[in-house]
Amino acid sequence: MSSKGVTILGSTGTIGVNTLDVMSRHEALYHVVALTANSNVEKMLAQCLQYQPQYAVMVEEQAAEKLSHALKGDNIEVLSGVESLEFVVGLDQVDYVMAAIVGASGLLPNLAAAKAGKRVLLANKESLVMSGKLFMDAVHDNKATLLPIDSEHNAIFQCLPSSGQQGVTKILLTASGGPFRTRDINTLHDITPEQAVAHPNWVMGQKISVDSATMMNKGLEVIEACWLFDLFVDQIQVVIHPQSTIHSMVSYNDGSVLAQLGNPDMRTPIAYGLAWPKRLESGVAPLDLFEIGRLDFEKPDFQRFPCLRLAYEAHQSGGNATIALNAVNEIAVEAFLKKIIRFTDIPLLIEHVLEQSISGTPDEIGEILIQDSVSRKQAELWMNENSSSRSAK
């Protein structure tokens, strides 16, 4: 097996760091072609010195200038700007693209990777939430390979039949329930950003940690699963599983339920995506069922987790609604982390904008980006009108 060239979109984030960890365990099989990040020069510099990519991309121009100066004398070409992300996924020497940029910013480079016919290891659920049909058509038309890296979707992929959906009746999408699963619902408005980012099981970035606390993360995953596995939304059932040992399940018409289990470590799905259809040692410790002792399951409470309800409703409404859902959630989470709005304002803001979104699904990327922009402006307007009375101070 010849060494595969890999571009990592978002190399300084949690998924990017774990991808490099897995790759470093199999240096004969994989090599880094390009690393990309937004503005973290210090971390990118360390990665460049260790892994020696051909290209390093910093989205922010000033960050790229700092990195270029620090790497002077090294044979690494430093690029800047969003367009450079699309360039480094389409290079001939790139076989695999780890799509790990968080949020809507990942859509265009991920779509470029699909159009270039690469193996796309998708850790960015927003791409399918925003452009489901368009993205899946690009994968099909350009003979790309799309493999899910989110632990839940990766688990589903492992439990599905090798071809088609024969006998599949339902997907059981597990969720940890986040840090506030058992907290008094009347105190949710007092939650601080520091509390919200302290996930009980997973090590994740701030935005994804807040999404887990509101269960918007699971709502986005429901939409993603519909597109990835060609299922109707009523075939996706969310199951709260606090131990995060079962990563998801597939229910069949003969009464069988297949589950994928493992320790909560993203290196397992990353290794599976890199090696598929084979398997690699990932560095993850074996699962000890005796240590776990028990597996618990609960139905999600839409009163406690209104963002999950909003995600189901948005998918049923169509593409414009899911674009709005994602856009406004990004604005709301950022505002919460900056203590501009309260934790309980996140679903209120999302629902307000969803009520204004037009029906239908965009057919072109330009229309998708317009809907994204309009929704963000509507969110900002709501916050400007309500921030004085809803301050999270």
N, C-alpha and C positions, 0 to 999 in steps of 0.2 A: 504494500500500500504506500503510494507516494505521499509526501508531506502536503497537507492541505493549507492553502493560504486563507487567513481569516482577517476580516475587518471587524473591529468591535466598536459599535456606535454606543457611546456612553461608557468608556472604559474606566473612568474614575468612580463610577457608582458601584453599588453593591453587586449587581449582576456582572458588570464588567470585571471587577476585581476577582470574583469567583470564577469567571471564565478563564482569566489568566492563570489562576491557581490550578484549574483542571488541565489546561494546556501545558503548563510547566511540568506536569507529571508524565507527559507523553510528547517529549520534544521531537521525537523522530516522526511523529504523525501529524503535528500541526505547527505552523509558524505564523507569526503576526505580520500582516502586511500593513495595516493602518490602525491607529488608535485615535479616537476622537473624544472630545469633552467640550463643555461650554466655557468654563473660565478657571478651573482649578489647575493653575500652572504648576504648583509644587508637586501635586500628585502625578500629573502627567509627565513632568520631568523625570521623576523617579521611575515611572513605567517605561519611558523611552530609553533610559540608560540601562534598564534591566533587560528589556525585550527587543530593543533595536528594530523598531518598525521602519519600513521605507517611508511612510508618511505619518505625520501627526497633525491633526486638525483641531484647532481651537475656534469655536464659533465666534467668540468675541475677539475683535481685531487687536485690541491692546494686549490681551492675554497671549495671542499668537506672537506678537512682537517680543514679549518677555520670554516666551519659550524659545523662540528662534535665537535670541541673544544668549540664553543659557546653554543651548545646544550647539553653539558655534564651534565648528571643527568636527562635529559628529556628522555622519553621512545620513542625516534624516531630514527630509523635506517637510517644512512646517507650512501649513496652509491655514486660511481663515475663512469664515463665512459659511452660511448654510449651504450654498452651492457646492462647497468643497466636500460636504458630507455625501452628496449625491455622486461626486466624482470618485471618491475612494471606495464606494460600494460597487461601482461598475467596472473597476480595473480587471483586465484579463487574468491577472495573477491571483485574483480573489475567488475562492471557491465557496466559502461560507461567510455569512454576515450575521453577527450577533446583534440583534436589534433591541438595544437596551436603553435607549433614550426615553426618559419619562415624559408622558403627556403628548399633547398634539404636535410638539416639535419633532417627534419621530416620524410623523406621517410621510412627508415627502422623501426622505432618504430610504425609508422602508419600502415605499412604493417603487423607488428607483431600483432597489435591490431585486424586487420581484420582476420588474420589467427587464432587468439584466439577466434573468434566468438563474439566479444564485440559489443556494440552499439558505433560506432565511430562517434563522432561529429567533422566533418572535417572542420577546419578553415585554413588548409594548402593546398592551391591549387596546389602547386608544386608536390605533390604526384601523382596526376592524370596527370599533364603535363608531368612528367617524365615516368610514368609507367601505363598509362591508362588501357589498357586491362589486364595487369598482376594484377593490384590492384582490378579492378572490378571482375575478376575471383576469387581472394582470398575472396572477400566479399561474392560472390555467393556460392562458394564451401564450405565455413565454416559457412554459415548461419549467417553471421554478419549483423548488421543493419547499413547502412551508411546514415547519415543525414547531409546535407550541412549547415554550419554555416555562411559562407560569406553572407552578407545581400542580395546580388542579387540572389544567388542560393537558399537561404532559401526562398526568395519571390517567385521564380519560383516553388519551391517544394510545397508551399502553394496554388499556383494557378493552378497546374496541376490536371488532373482527379485522383481520388483515386486509379485507377488501369489502367495500360497501358497508351498509348498516343492517345487515341481515339479522333479524331477531331483536334488535335494540328497541326498547320501549321507552326508556327514560335515562337521563343523566342525573346522578346524585352528586351535586357540586358541594363539597364540604367547605366550611368556614369556621375559623376559630372562635368567632364572636367578639374578638378584640378585647381590649382591657376593661370595657364597661358593660360586659354581658350581664353581670349580676348587680350592677350599681343601681341604687334607688333612682328610678326614672325621673323623680321630681328634683333631682340634683344635677341633672345633665347640663343645665345651663351654666353651672359653675366650673365645668371642666376647663383646665388650662392646656395650652399647647404642650407643655412639658409632660403632662399626664397622657395626652393623646398619642404622643409619639413613642411611648414606652410599651411596645407590643410584648405580650407575654411569651410568645413562642419564636417569632421570626426576627432576624436582623434585617431591617429595611430602611430606606430613605424616609425623610420626614413626610413627604406628600403621600406616599403609599401607606405609611403608618396611620395617618389621619384617615385616609380612605378605608382602612381596615376597621378603625374605631367607629366610623359611621356606617360601615358595611356598603358604602358606595363601591369599594373595590370589588365586592362580590357582585354587585349589580352590573358593573362593567364587564365582569367575567361571564355573567349570564348572556349578555349580548354577544360577547366574543365567541362563546361556545356555540351559539346558534349559527354563526357564520362558519366557524371552523369545521363543524361536524354536520352541517346542513340539517338542522333540527328546528322545530317550532318552539317558541318560548315556553309553551305549556308542557314541553317535554324536559325542561330543566327544573329540577327541584333543589333548592338550597337547603343544606342540612348543617346545623351548627354542631361542630365536633371539637370541643375545647382542647383536646390533646394534640390536635394537628398531626396525628399518626397516619390516619387514612387520608390520602390526599384527594381522592374522589373515587366514585364508583359508577359502574354502568349496569343497568338493570335490563334483563332479557325476558323475552316472552315465555320462556320455559320455567320461569321462576328463579333463575340464577341471577346472582349479583356478583360481579367481579370488582375487586377493589385493589388499588395499589397502595402499599404501605411503605413507610420509611421514616427516618428521623427528619425533622424539619430543617433541611439544609439544601439550599438552591444548587449546590454542586451536583446533586443527583440528576435533576432534569437537564442541567447543562451538559453533563457527560453523556446522557442519553441522546441529546440533540446532536452533539458533535460526532458520536460514534454510530448512530442509527444506520442500518438495522442491527449493528453489533452493540456490545456493551463494553464500557471501560471502567477501570478502577477510578473512583472520584475523590477519594480522601475522606468520604463520609463513613462514620462508624456504623457497624451493623446494628440493626434494630434489636433491642432486647425487650421482648414482650413481657417478661417477668418483671422487669423494672417498671414498665408502664402500668401494668396491673389491671387497668380497666379502660374501656372505650365508651364514652358517653355521647349521646345524640339528642338534639333538641330542635324543635321547629323555631324558625326565626319570628320574632315579634315585630310586625310592621309599625307598631306604635313606638317601640324603642328604636327601630331602625327604618325610619321613613325613606331614607335614600334608596334602600333596596326596592321598596314599592315603586318609587319614581322611575327606577331603571326598567322594571318590567313594563310599566305604562309607556315609557318613552319608546321602547322597542316595538310595542304594538302600534304606536302612532306613526312610526316611520323614521327615515333617515335624518330629516331636519331636526326631529326631536332628540335623537341620540347625539347628534352633533352639539345641540344646545346643552344637553345634559352634561356632556364631557367638558365643554368650554366653561360653563358656569361653575361646575364643580372645581375646576382648576383655579378660577378666580376666588371662589369662596374659601377654599382650603388655604390659599396664600394669605387672604385677609384674616382668617382665623389665626394662622401662625404668627401674623404680625399684631395680633390682638386688636384688630379693627372691628371684628364681629365676634359674636359668641359661637360656641360649638353648635348650639341648637338653632342658630341662624342659617347654618349651611343648607339644610333641606328647605327652609323657608325661601331662601334666595333662589334655589334651583327650581322649586315649584312655581315661583312667580314668573320666571323667564320661560319655563315650559308652557305656561298658559298662553304666552304670546307667540310661541313658535308656530310657523305655518305648517300645514300638512304636506305630506309627500316626501320623496327621496331624491336628492340631487343626482344627476347623471355624470357630471364632470367635476374634476378636482377644483376648478375655479369656483364653482357654485358651493362646494363644500367649504372652501376657505372663506367665502363671503358669509355663509351662515355662521361659521365659527366666529368671525369678527363681529357680526351683528349681535350675537348672543353675549359676547364679552362686554360690549358697550352697554347692553341692557343691564347686565349685572353691575357694572360700575355705576350706572345711573341709580339703581336701587340702593346701592351702598352709600352713595353721596346723599341720598334723600333720607336714609335711615341710620347712618352711622352715629349721629349724636345721641340718639335714644337707645342704640344697641351696642354701645361700646363694650368691649370685653375687658375693660380695665378692672 
